[in-house]
Every structure is written in structure tokens, then in C-alpha cells.
Amino acid sequence: MEYPTDPNLIVGLERADDAAVYRITDDIAIIQTVDFFTPIVDDPYWFGQIAAANAMSDVYAMGGVPKTAMNLVCFPLKKMDLSILRQILQGGLDKMREADVVLVGGHSVEDNELKYGLSVTGFIHPDRILTKKAMEPGDQLILTKALGTGIINTAIKGGIASKEIIESITHLMATLNRDAAEVMGHYPVHACTDITGFGLLGHMCEMVVDTGAGIRLQAGLVPYFPEAMEYARMGLVPAGTYKNREFREAFVDFAPSVDEFMQDILFDAQTSGGLLISVAREGANELLSELKRRGMASATVIGEVVSEPKEKILVG
């Protein structure tokens, strides 16, 4: 399929990146992205918060600042009271207000299944865009949020998850990646992506495919919720995690020491996950320290970019 082209389109469909980037002037480009999904928590207000944070995350991953948003709503009028929709929209609006984003419109349709999200526009300087495929050998890879939300959400649906872990991951998913994006702008960061539906390894594969680079990942350094491991051992692994593994397993080599349940966590489909930052070695320690000072306690160096093997992820 041939897509329309434009000389000012810096990042488009041919790049398969987190968002599109279009140059307006020599100093300004706009970032555009859209995302929406079905509820992953029972509380309508927190669902709105999480969906909004998730939609804005792509702008942060590109190194930009989100500025405007439009609501996207599918709502089953015959099944649910409108008060539920009001709570969802209020949650989204409060999260936008936290991010200094202005709601400028939206669109809604009646549907049998509830869905909510945002179309988001942000700004960035054309010379400061961060894409997935610009890693350099020797870069250190920093993950800013713990993994396991997909597995834990499956446990929630099964009525097994504790109140404490539900509260923990709800707040984590509703946390903006804004502070991480602000911090990394002051360091020699070469590439970035946010960890969402494809899982950590799925997004890493996107970063190495067609680049000639590879990744060495230290599974023992990856932050994750202990409850996610517990639930994975019980078989509470979402279908999306298995699909991620099937789609990308040819690019990943696991050491014998990495057990099956840790592999599930590494492929686990996340909602509103953290940023994966590829930063030059000389700036990694200072960047990590600053992330922790800004409240990202789980931020960790989990691996490095290597020249060989090309377009492979070695997990040890």
C-alpha cells in the first residue's frame, strides 16, 4: 500500500514509531498520536485517568510535550448509566489538567462495549525528536516503571488480586511519564519508547529490527511486581502476552537461567507502562540518579545496546 508523502513529515507510517511528527517551522514540529481501550480497572474515574495517561505517553516517549487532546468515547447507552461516563471523562480531564493539556473537543458513538481514550497533539523541536531506532552500541537501557500490570489485571478480573496490589498498579498506570521525559531531555539520550501492549521484549524488538543493533538484557535487573510472578505461576497470564511471545520469539534468545515465568513478565502486555530510555554510557548514572530523585524509585539500568549479534535480544 502506498501512502501519501510530504517533505515536512519527519516521522510517519514508514517508521512505525510511537507517534507521528510533522514539521511546522524550522523550530517547531507537532507530534500526533491516538489511543483508546476497554476498561482495565473497575473504578470509572481511575479508568479515565489511566486511559488519558496512556494516550499522552507516546508524546513523552518522542521527547515532546503534549498540549491539546480530544476525547474518544464508545459508550453502551442501553447498558450503563451516564453517570459512569461522567466519572470516566472527569478522570481523563483531571489527568489532562495535571499534564497542562487542554481538552479541545472529541467524538462519541454508541457501542456495545465501553471504550475511552484520547487523540493527543504535542510540540517538539525538529532536532530533538527521539525515535525508537536511533540506539547506539554502548548505550545503557533504563526502564522507569516496574512490569507486570497485564498479569495483575488478569488476576483482578479473576477476583484474586488483593486490594493493596490493585491500588498500587492503578496508581502506577495513572502516573504520567512527564517527569521522566523532562529529565531525559538533559542527558545524551539517543532513543526512547514507552512500554505498552507489546511488552518490554516486544518493544525492544521494535527498537532493534532493521537497525543492525542488538540488546543484552539482564533479566535479574528488570523491576517487576512480585505479585505478577506469583500470578504467572498460577497461570494467570493474559492472551496478549502469549501473542507477544509468538510474534517476536525469533528475535529473542533466553539463557537457561531465565525461567518461563520471568519470560512471561518480559513479554507481558502493559498498560500505561514506563519509558525505555537508551542513553550514552557516560550519562547513564546521572540520568538514573535524577530519575530516582524525581520519584521513579523503580528506575533501573536493565541492559545495554551491542553491535553483535545484530537485531537480536540476548536475555541472561
C-alpha positions as CSV (number, residue, x, y, z in Angstrom):
1,M,0.0,0.0,0.0
2,E,1.4,3.4,-1.0
3,Y,0.8,6.3,1.5
4,P,0.7,10.0,0.7
5,T,4.0,11.7,1.2
6,D,5.0,15.2,2.4
7,P,8.5,16.7,2.7
8,N,7.6,18.0,6.2
9,L,6.6,14.6,7.5
10,I,9.5,13.7,9.8
11,V,8.1,10.5,11.3
12,G,5.2,8.7,9.6
13,L,3.8,5.3,8.9
14,E,7.0,4.1,7.3
15,R,8.8,4.4,10.6
16,A,6.3,2.5,12.8
17,D,7.2,4.7,15.8
18,D,5.3,5.8,18.9
19,A,3.7,8.8,17.2
20,A,3.8,10.9,14.0
21,V,5.9,14.1,13.8
22,Y,5.2,16.9,11.3
23,R,7.5,19.9,10.8
24,I,5.7,23.3,11.1
25,T,8.7,25.6,11.1
26,D,12.5,25.2,11.5
27,D,11.9,25.4,15.3
28,I,8.5,23.7,15.8
29,A,7.1,20.3,14.9
30,I,3.8,18.7,16.1
31,I,3.5,15.2,17.5
32,Q,0.2,13.4,16.9
33,T,-1.0,10.2,18.5
34,V,-4.2,8.4,19.4
35,D,-5.0,5.6,21.8
36,F,-8.1,4.1,23.5
37,F,-9.2,0.8,25.1
38,T,-11.7,-1.0,27.2
39,P,-11.7,-0.7,31.0
40,I,-8.8,-2.4,32.8
41,V,-9.9,-1.3,36.3
42,D,-13.4,-1.3,37.8
43,D,-13.4,2.3,39.0
44,P,-14.6,4.6,36.2
45,Y,-12.7,7.6,37.4
46,W,-9.4,5.8,37.6
47,F,-10.1,4.2,34.2
48,G,-10.3,7.7,32.8
49,Q,-7.1,8.7,34.4
50,I,-5.2,5.6,33.2
51,A,-6.6,5.9,29.6
52,A,-5.5,9.6,29.4
53,A,-2.1,9.0,30.8
54,N,-1.6,6.1,28.4
55,A,-2.6,8.2,25.4
56,M,-0.2,11.1,26.3
57,S,2.7,8.7,26.9
58,D,3.6,8.4,23.2
59,V,4.3,12.2,23.1
60,Y,6.6,11.9,26.1
61,A,8.4,8.9,24.5
62,M,9.2,11.1,21.5
63,G,10.7,13.7,23.8
64,G,7.8,16.1,23.3
65,V,5.3,18.0,25.4
66,P,1.5,17.2,24.9
67,K,-0.6,20.4,24.5
68,T,-4.1,19.5,23.3
69,A,-6.4,16.5,23.3
70,M,-9.7,15.3,22.0
71,N,-11.9,12.6,23.8
72,L,-12.7,9.4,22.0
73,V,-15.7,7.6,23.6
74,C,-17.7,4.4,22.8
75,F,-20.5,4.0,25.3
76,P,-23.3,1.4,25.7
77,L,-26.2,3.7,26.5
78,K,-28.6,0.9,26.9
79,K,-26.4,-1.0,29.4
80,M,-24.8,1.7,31.5
81,D,-25.9,4.8,33.3
82,L,-24.5,8.1,32.0
83,S,-23.0,8.8,35.5
84,I,-20.3,6.2,34.7
85,L,-19.3,8.1,31.6
86,R,-19.2,11.3,33.6
87,Q,-16.8,9.8,36.0
88,I,-14.6,8.5,33.2
89,L,-14.5,11.8,31.5
90,Q,-13.7,13.6,34.8
91,G,-10.8,11.2,35.4
92,G,-9.4,11.9,32.0
93,L,-9.9,15.7,32.4
94,D,-8.1,15.7,35.7
95,K,-5.2,13.8,34.2
96,M,-5.0,16.3,31.3
97,R,-5.1,19.2,33.8
98,E,-2.2,17.6,35.7
99,A,-0.3,17.4,32.4
100,D,-1.2,21.0,31.4
101,V,-3.1,19.7,28.4
102,V,-6.2,21.4,27.0
103,L,-9.2,19.4,26.0
104,V,-10.4,20.9,22.7
105,G,-13.1,18.5,21.6
106,G,-13.9,14.9,20.8
107,H,-16.3,12.4,19.4
108,S,-18.6,9.7,20.9
109,V,-20.6,6.8,19.4
110,E,-23.0,4.4,20.9
111,D,-21.4,0.9,21.1
112,N,-22.0,-2.4,22.9
113,E,-18.6,-2.2,24.6
114,L,-17.2,0.7,26.6
115,K,-14.0,2.3,25.3
116,Y,-12.3,5.6,26.1
117,G,-9.1,7.3,25.2
118,L,-7.6,10.4,23.6
119,S,-6.2,11.9,20.4
120,V,-3.2,14.0,21.5
121,T,-1.2,16.7,19.9
122,G,2.2,17.8,21.3
123,F,5.1,20.1,20.4
124,I,8.8,19.4,19.9
125,H,11.8,21.0,18.2
126,P,12.6,19.1,15.0
127,D,16.2,18.5,16.0
128,R,15.2,16.9,19.4
129,I,12.9,14.1,18.3
130,L,13.6,10.8,20.0
131,T,12.7,7.7,17.9
132,K,12.9,4.0,18.6
133,K,15.6,3.1,16.1
134,A,18.4,5.5,16.9
135,M,20.2,3.5,19.6
136,E,24.0,3.3,19.6
137,P,26.3,0.5,20.7
138,G,27.3,1.0,24.3
139,D,24.1,2.8,25.2
140,Q,22.6,1.8,28.6
141,L,18.9,0.9,28.7
142,I,16.9,2.4,31.6
143,L,13.3,1.3,32.4
144,T,11.3,3.7,34.5
145,K,8.4,1.6,35.7
146,A,8.0,-1.9,37.1
147,L,6.5,-4.6,34.9
148,G,3.6,-7.0,35.5
149,T,0.4,-4.9,35.1
150,G,-1.0,-7.2,32.4
151,I,-0.7,-10.3,34.5
152,I,-2.0,-8.5,37.6
153,N,-5.0,-7.1,35.6
154,T,-5.8,-10.7,34.7
155,A,-5.8,-11.6,38.4
156,I,-8.1,-8.6,39.1
157,K,-10.6,-9.9,36.6
158,G,-10.4,-13.3,38.2
159,G,-11.1,-11.8,41.6
160,I,-7.8,-13.0,43.0
161,A,-5.8,-9.8,43.4
162,S,-5.5,-8.1,46.8
163,K,-6.8,-4.6,47.4
164,E,-3.3,-3.4,48.1
165,I,-1.9,-4.6,44.7
166,I,-4.9,-3.2,42.8
167,E,-4.3,0.2,44.4
168,S,-0.6,0.0,43.6
169,I,-0.9,-0.8,40.0
170,T,-3.8,1.6,39.5
171,H,-1.7,4.5,40.7
172,L,1.3,3.3,38.6
173,M,-0.7,3.1,35.4
174,A,-2.2,6.5,36.1
175,T,1.2,8.1,36.6
176,L,2.3,10.4,33.8
177,N,5.7,9.8,32.1
178,R,6.1,13.6,32.1
179,D,8.8,13.7,34.7
180,A,10.9,11.0,33.0
181,A,10.6,12.9,29.7
182,E,11.6,16.2,31.3
183,V,14.6,14.6,33.0
184,M,15.9,12.7,29.9
185,G,15.9,15.9,27.9
186,H,19.1,17.0,29.8
187,Y,21.1,13.9,29.1
188,P,22.7,12.2,25.9
189,V,19.6,10.1,25.1
190,H,19.6,8.5,21.7
191,A,16.3,6.7,21.6
192,C,13.2,6.0,23.6
193,T,9.9,4.2,23.6
194,D,7.1,3.6,26.1
195,I,6.3,0.1,27.2
196,T,2.7,-0.8,26.5
197,G,0.8,-3.6,24.7
198,F,3.8,-5.4,23.1
199,G,5.5,-5.8,26.5
200,L,9.1,-5.0,27.2
201,L,10.6,-7.5,24.8
202,G,8.1,-6.7,22.1
203,H,9.1,-3.0,22.2
204,M,12.8,-3.9,22.4
205,C,12.3,-5.9,19.2
206,E,10.8,-2.8,17.5
207,M,14.0,-0.9,18.5
208,V,16.4,-3.4,17.0
209,V,14.7,-4.6,13.8
210,D,16.2,-3.1,10.7
211,T,18.8,-1.2,12.7
212,G,21.8,-3.5,12.9
213,A,21.9,-3.2,16.7
214,G,21.3,-5.8,19.3
215,I,20.5,-5.8,23.0
216,R,21.8,-7.6,26.1
217,L,19.1,-7.7,28.7
218,Q,19.8,-8.7,32.3
219,A,16.5,-10.3,33.4
220,G,17.6,-10.2,37.1
221,L,17.8,-6.4,37.0
222,V,14.3,-5.8,35.5
223,P,11.9,-4.3,38.0
224,Y,8.6,-6.1,38.4
225,F,5.8,-6.6,40.9
226,P,6.4,-9.7,43.0
227,E,2.7,-10.4,42.7
228,A,3.0,-10.7,38.9
229,M,5.4,-13.6,39.3
230,E,3.0,-15.2,41.8
231,Y,0.1,-14.9,39.5
232,A,2.1,-16.0,36.5
233,R,3.0,-19.2,38.3
234,M,-0.8,-19.7,38.9
235,G,-1.3,-19.5,35.1
236,L,-2.9,-16.0,35.2
237,V,-1.2,-14.8,32.0
238,P,-3.2,-12.7,29.5
239,A,-3.7,-13.8,25.9
240,G,-1.8,-10.7,24.8
241,T,1.3,-11.9,26.5
242,Y,1.3,-15.2,24.6
243,K,0.6,-13.3,21.3
244,N,3.6,-11.1,22.0
245,R,5.8,-14.1,22.5
246,E,4.6,-15.9,19.3
247,F,5.1,-12.7,17.3
248,R,8.7,-11.9,18.4
249,E,10.2,-15.0,19.9
250,A,12.5,-15.5,16.8
251,F,14.4,-12.3,17.8
252,V,14.9,-13.3,21.5
253,D,17.4,-15.8,22.9
254,F,16.9,-16.7,26.6
255,A,19.6,-18.1,28.8
256,P,18.7,-21.4,30.6
257,S,18.7,-19.4,33.9
258,V,15.7,-17.3,32.8
259,D,12.6,-19.3,33.8
260,E,9.3,-19.4,31.9
261,F,7.5,-17.2,34.4
262,M,10.1,-14.4,34.1
263,Q,9.8,-14.8,30.3
264,D,6.0,-14.2,30.7
265,I,6.7,-11.0,32.7
266,L,9.2,-9.8,30.0
267,F,6.6,-10.3,27.3
268,D,3.6,-9.1,29.5
269,A,1.3,-6.7,27.7
270,Q,1.5,-3.4,29.8
271,T,-1.0,-0.6,30.1
272,S,0.5,2.9,30.5
273,G,3.9,1.5,31.3
274,G,7.2,3.3,31.8
275,L,9.7,4.7,29.3
276,L,12.6,2.6,28.0
277,I,15.5,5.0,27.5
278,S,18.6,4.4,25.5
279,V,21.3,6.7,26.9
280,A,25.0,7.0,26.3
281,R,27.1,5.2,28.9
282,E,28.7,8.4,30.2
283,G,25.3,9.9,31.1
284,A,23.5,6.8,32.4
285,N,24.4,7.0,36.1
286,E,23.5,10.7,36.4
287,L,20.2,10.2,34.5
288,L,19.3,7.2,36.7
289,S,20.0,9.2,39.8
290,E,17.9,12.1,38.6
291,L,15.0,9.8,37.8
292,K,15.1,8.4,41.3
293,R,15.3,11.9,42.8
294,R,12.1,12.7,40.8
295,G,10.2,9.8,42.4
296,M,10.8,7.0,40.0
297,A,12.0,4.5,42.6
298,S,11.8,1.5,40.2
299,A,14.0,3.1,37.5
300,T,16.9,0.7,36.7
301,V,19.6,0.1,34.1
302,I,18.4,-3.3,32.7
303,G,20.8,-3.8,29.8
304,E,22.9,-2.3,27.0
305,V,23.0,-1.9,23.3
306,V,25.5,-4.1,21.5
307,S,26.9,-4.4,17.9
308,E,26.6,-8.2,17.9
309,P,24.5,-10.2,17.5
310,K,22.6,-7.9,15.1
311,E,18.9,-7.4,15.6
312,K,18.8,-9.9,18.4
313,I,17.9,-9.6,22.1
314,L,20.0,-11.8,24.4
315,V,18.3,-12.3,27.8
316,G,20.5,-13.5,30.6
